[in-house]
Amino acid sequence: MKVAIYARVSSVAQDVDLSIGAQLKSLREYASKMGHQIVREFVDEAESGTTDSRPEFREMINLAHSKGKPFDAILVWKFSRFARSRKDSIVYKTLLRKNGIQVVSINEPSEDTPTGRLLEGIIESLDEFYSDNLGQEVSRGMKESVSRGFYISRKPPYGYRKLRVKDGDHERTKLDIDPEQAEIVKSIFNDTLLGTGITDIVRRLNNQSVPSPREKDGTRAVCTTFCPTRYSPGPWCGVSQLIE
């Protein structure tokens, strides 16, 4: 039997399912054991299963509907890799079945019978519940961390640095002023208050060999972020503290 294999890892850090490499290894071993011929491999990395807007997933579905039926089944490590939305799962599996293509979970075997589809539906409903519940827990945890003054983003805003602090048995991140970058921010605002234009500020920073924190955007874009048309420190996180 000709098969395609589909592997996915979520963009959510708490996703505890196997890595892409481990999924592919298991899927290939299963196909070899069952005597299946793998005709195509589809991989979506850092893509949520709660949406069908996944590049490789969309390509796989489109290919499955092409003339000649390129494969007879799609192998997945678990049904949750195919979709975490019950609605999407029903829609796409129905479309695939009309073209004679099955979705097979190598760790959740089920038969293509009314009873088998019922059990499959129960598994998918549990997957959807897990995903929805996880999203709520993650959102609640992030809000709690922010309310306690912890910083949860990857990169600190310009003028700050990350500081690891003890929180009971854990270490968490807070923001601390970066002395070197803070001086640069102060100089930008002082120039702005004196009426200096952005172009002249950029020229000064370049002459002083001050590196841009975002090289792809250039120094001008960074200065535009810091320099309002009217001086109003309120909307910028920590600006009033930086320029005191």
C-alpha positions in Angstrom: 0.0 0.0 0.0 1.2 3.5 -0.9 1.3 5.8 2.1 2.2 9.4 3.0 3.5 10.2 6.5 2.7 13.4 8.3 4.5 14.7 11.4 3.9 17.9 13.4 5.1 19.6 16.5 3.2 22.4 18.1 4.2 26.0 18.5 3.1 25.7 22.1 6.2 25.0 24.3 4.2 22.8 26.6 3.5 20.2 23.8 5.0 17.0 25.2 4.6 14.9 22.1 7.6 13.4 20.3 10.0 15.5 18.3 9.7 15.6 14.5 12.7 13.3 14.2 11.3 10.7 16.6 7.9 10.8 14.9 9.4 10.3 11.5 11.5 7.4 12.8 8.5 5.6 14.3 6.4 6.2 11.2 9.1 4.9 8.9 9.6 1.8 11.0 5.8 1.2 11.1 5.5 1.5 7.3 8.5 -0.9 6.8 7.0 -3.4 9.2 3.6 -3.3 7.5 5.2 -3.5 4.0 3.9 0.0 3.0 5.6 2.1 0.4 6.2 5.7 1.6 5.7 8.0 -1.4 5.9 11.4 0.4 6.7 12.9 3.8 5.0 16.0 5.1 6.4 17.9 8.1 5.0 21.0 9.9 7.3 22.4 12.5 6.1 24.9 15.2 2.5 24.7 13.8 -0.6 24.5 16.0 -3.0 21.6 15.4 -6.0 23.8 16.3 -5.9 25.3 12.8 -5.7 24.0 9.3 -3.5 26.9 8.1 -0.4 24.7 8.0 1.7 24.7 4.8 2.6 21.1 4.6 -0.8 19.9 5.8 -2.5 22.0 3.1 -0.2 20.6 0.5 -0.9 17.1 1.6 -4.6 17.6 1.4 -4.4 19.2 -2.0 -2.2 16.4 -3.3 -4.6 13.8 -1.9 -7.4 15.3 -4.1 -5.3 15.3 -7.2 -6.1 12.8 -10.0 -4.6 9.3 -9.7 -4.8 9.1 -5.9 -1.0 9.4 -5.1 -1.4 7.4 -1.8 -3.9 5.2 -0.1 -3.4 6.3 3.5 -1.8 9.0 5.7 0.2 7.7 8.7 0.4 9.9 11.8 2.1 9.2 15.1 -1.2 10.1 16.9 -4.5 11.6 15.7 -3.6 14.8 17.5 -0.8 15.3 15.0 -3.4 15.4 12.2 -5.7 17.9 14.0 -6.6 19.0 17.5 -9.9 20.5 16.2 -12.7 18.0 16.1 -14.4 20.1 13.4 -11.3 20.1 11.1 -10.7 16.4 11.7 -14.2 15.5 10.7 -14.1 17.8 7.6 -10.7 16.6 6.2 -11.1 12.9 7.1 -14.5 12.9 5.3 -12.9 14.6 2.2 -10.1 12.0 2.3 -12.5 9.1 2.7 -14.4 10.2 -0.4 -11.1 9.8 -2.3 -10.5 6.4 -0.7 -7.7 7.7 1.6 -7.6 6.8 5.3 -5.8 8.5 8.2 -4.0 5.9 10.3 -2.6 6.5 13.8 0.2 4.1 14.5 -0.3 4.4 18.3 -4.1 4.5 18.3 -5.2 1.7 16.0 -8.9 1.8 15.0 -11.0 0.0 12.4 -12.8 1.7 9.5 -16.1 0.6 10.9 -18.9 2.5 12.7 -17.5 1.4 16.1 -14.0 2.2 15.1 -15.0 5.7 13.9 -16.8 6.2 17.2 -13.7 5.4 19.2 -11.6 7.6 16.9 -14.0 10.4 17.6 -13.8 10.0 21.3 -10.0 10.2 21.1 -10.1 13.3 19.0 -12.6 14.9 21.4 -10.2 14.3 24.3 -7.4 15.8 22.2 -9.4 18.9 21.5 -10.3 19.2 25.2 -6.7 18.8 26.2 -5.6 21.5 23.7 -8.3 24.0 24.8 -7.6 23.4 28.5 -3.9 23.7 28.0 -4.3 27.1 26.2 -6.4 28.4 29.1 -3.8 27.2 31.7 -0.9 28.7 29.8 -2.8 32.1 29.4 -3.7 32.1 33.1 -0.1 31.3 34.1 1.3 34.1 31.8 -1.1 36.7 33.3 -0.2 35.7 36.8 3.6 36.0 36.0 3.1 39.4 34.5 1.0 40.6 37.5 3.8 39.7 39.8 6.3 41.7 37.7 8.0 38.9 35.8 9.0 39.2 32.2 7.8 36.5 29.9 8.9 37.6 26.4 12.1 36.2 24.7 13.9 39.5 24.1 14.0 42.4 26.5 13.1 45.9 25.2 16.1 48.1 24.3 17.5 49.7 27.4 16.9 46.7 29.5 18.4 43.3 30.3 17.1 40.1 31.7 17.7 39.4 35.4 17.1 35.9 36.9 15.6 36.0 40.3 14.5 33.4 42.8 10.8 32.7 43.2 10.5 30.0 45.8 12.1 26.8 44.3 12.1 28.3 40.8 14.0 31.0 38.9 12.1 33.6 36.9 13.0 36.6 34.8 12.6 40.2 35.6 13.8 43.3 33.7 16.7 45.4 34.9 18.0 48.6 33.3 21.1 48.0 31.1 23.4 50.9 32.0 25.1 51.1 28.6 21.9 51.0 26.5 20.2 53.3 29.0 22.7 56.1 28.2 22.0 55.7 24.5 18.2 56.0 25.2 18.8 59.1 27.3 20.9 60.7 24.6 18.2 60.0 22.0 15.5 61.7 24.1 17.7 64.6 25.1 18.4 65.3 21.4 14.7 65.0 20.7 13.8 67.5 23.5 16.4 69.9 21.9 14.6 69.7 18.6 17.2 67.5 16.8 15.6 65.5 13.9 15.8 61.7 13.6 18.2 61.9 10.6 20.7 63.9 12.7 20.3 61.6 15.6 21.0 58.6 13.4 24.0 60.3 11.9 25.4 61.0 15.4 24.8 57.4 16.5 26.5 56.0 13.4 29.5 58.3 13.8 29.8 57.0 17.4 29.6 53.4 16.1 26.5 52.7 18.3 25.2 49.3 17.0 21.5 49.0 16.2 19.7 46.4 18.4 17.9 45.2 15.2 20.3 45.2 12.4 17.7 44.3 9.7 15.7 47.4 10.6 18.6 49.8 10.9 19.3 52.6 13.4 16.6 54.9 11.9 13.8 52.5 12.6 15.0 52.1 16.2 15.2 55.9 16.7 11.7 56.2 15.2 10.5 53.8 17.9 12.0 55.9 20.7 11.3 59.4 19.3 7.6 60.5 19.4 6.4 63.5 17.5 5.6 65.1 20.9 7.4 64.1 24.1 5.2 61.7 25.9 7.0 59.0 28.0 3.8 57.3 29.1 3.3 54.8 26.3 6.9 53.5 26.4 7.7 50.8 29.0 10.1 52.3 31.5 11.1 55.3 29.5 10.4 57.8 32.3 12.6 55.7 34.6 15.4 55.5 32.0 15.7 59.2 31.4 15.4 60.4 35.0 
